[in-house]
Amino acid sequence: MLPTFFKAATTASVVLAALSATVYVVVHYFLGLQHVTCFGGTFGLFGDVSMASKPFIEYQVQRDVAYLFGMTRKLYEMETNFQHIEVYAHRYFGHVLVIDGSLQITERDEVNYHEMTAHIPMAYFPDAKKVLVIGGGDGGALLQLLMHPNVETAHLVDIDMFAMRDMVAAYFPYLHSAYLDPRTRAFAYDGRRWVDEQLEVPENHHSYEVVVLDSTDYGAAESLFTEEFYKQLKNLMATTSILVANVDSPSWNLETVIAVQLLLSKLFKHVYIFHSNQPTFLSGHYSYVFCSDEIHPMKSPIDWNRWAEKKITTYYYNEDVHYASFVLPEFIRSSLLVGSRLKDLPLGEKHPFATRVSL
């Protein structure tokens, strides 16, 4: 027989699971929400969120999956005109940013995501002068772009920029440093409207070498996910340039990844999906899209000596990860319009893979 302690623990677990299931059914079938947080999140069923180890649950309704984080307390909450912002504290992940019930970044692993969105495109442009981030109000992608000393102008456009800037200043100060860089200009604007207004000035046409679209879940900011928006955005991009945008989990939401590639393939010659490990995102597997008319992710050369000269310290990204991120599992690659292959690499004596990859 189980000891009394384990019996009590088991009973408590069953009760919690039943309560969670009840909330899930209400949210899923009656409210129709995509994500929801509870037990210290949006519902706060257990009272004061400042008490230790309050579970934070994020549901992914499409796949009937929930992730649970034992938060120590809620640090911040604000309802803006555009979104619901929360910041939690976690013993392992540090500060955790949640927007509209969906986990966005944690102090421990935001760097994985932001290094990939920034350094992947920048590696092809060792002398890029002008970069643009649309979304990304947490400053993470902007911070990584600014690590490249060649960047002279960095623009960030986020519809809730003021609220996001103040929040990161208080709870993610190392990311806030991107806002303080003299090369940065930040705009509190709807991304679609900002792009349209910039195109009214002729000298803005074809001026950005790298553009990073760093939004919340794909499709959430509807004006940023239309063919018309991408057409306008492309008019701001230089002839030789790269657009990188976050997409979704290719393991759980492959249909979204397929749709994004199909949409952008109408506008760009080279449209490739790359992926990374993002432990705190639902499924832990995340993807991005690489778009360019002139740059092929595998066939276009990268001057890794120039990269090394910049002495950029990274946590996740390196030259091997760069190429490996474009190599996709078969169930993903075979479903896409086009996928990268290692055999596409122009291997030579000086190539980093030359002595390590056997094709």
ABEGO torsion letter per residue (X at the ends): XBBAAAAAAAAAAAAAAAAAAAAAAAAAAAAGBABBBBGGBAAGAAEBAABBGBBBBBBBAAAGBBBBBBBABBABBBBBAABBBBBBBBAAAEBBBBBGGBBABBAAAAAAAAAAAAAAAAAABAABABBBBBEGAAGAAAAAAAABAABABBBBBBAAAAAAAAAAAAABAAAAAAAABAABBBBBBBAAAAAAAAAABAAABGABABBBBBBBBBGABAAAABAAAAAAAAAABBABBBBBBBBBBAAABAAAAAAAAAAAAAABABBBBBBBBBAABBGGBBBBBBBBAABBAAABBBBAAAAAAAGBBBAABBAAAAAAAABBBAAAAAABABBBBAAABBBBAABAAAAABBX
